[in-house]
Each structure stands twice: as structure tokens, then as C-alpha cells.
């Protein structure tokens, strides 16, 4: 059990590093591109914000994911280990092939998949899973409403299809 915990801590640190490495550019890109600050100052501001954020704003999102998505009484440490391994592998592959991806989406998907494999479907709280899926789809769907690169005809058709899809999902879930 102790060796599992040591490996778990190492994997958490590796994933935290890769998460910052992979996603920090989106935080500092505007400051650097607009030349409002130097690269070094922008990275320091981002690091301070990432460190202070949970202390100032709280950990409601982490609590929702932990308690609202998983039945923690049935959770096995192996599920966390393999979820971290798959999230690390995905982050490295997307970085290597320059594929845009979200570390948040990656870890949520990895935790859900590993939890189902190691703990069974009963370890997932379906109401929490539906809530997360709806919000992830809504966030991705907002891109359809604010994408200036799309032609108008595609924009309107995609917008209509997305609205119908969201209505269908909400109707089937509730």
C-alpha cells in the first residue's frame, strides 16, 4: 500500500506539471502577445493565480467532481493510478502531435473510465455525470455561437443542431 501511495504522489506531481505545461499558455498568451508584460512576469502572475486560487475562491469544482460524480466509498486506489497514467499519456501525445486538448476534460474522462473498469458502474453517480456532460457540451457549444471563422450558413445550421441536441439531452435525462 505504501508503494502505491508513493507512485500515486509521483504521478500526481507529474500530471500537475504537465497540466501547467500544457494549459498555461492559454492563461498567459494574451498578456505576452499584447506585450502588456514580459514572459517572465506573465508566468509569475499565472503561477501566483494558480496557487492562490483555491485559497481565495474555494474548491467547489473539485468538491463537485469528487463528491458529486463518484461514490467514494467504493473507490480503489488502482483506479486513480491508471486514470493518472492515461491522462499523462494523453497529455503527452496531444502535446507531441500538437493536438489541442483540455487537461480538465482528460482527467474527468480518465477518472470516469478507470472508475467504471476498477469499481463498476455503481461507483458513478449518474446525476453528477449527466450534469458534467451537459455543461461540457454547453461549453463546447458556445464556440458555435462565437466563432467568427465559420461561414454564416454553417453557423446557423450548427447552432440549430446544437440547440436541438441540448434539448434532446435534457429531455432524455429529466
Order of alpha helices (4+ residues) and beta strands (2+ residues): alpha-alpha-alpha-alpha-alpha-alpha-alpha
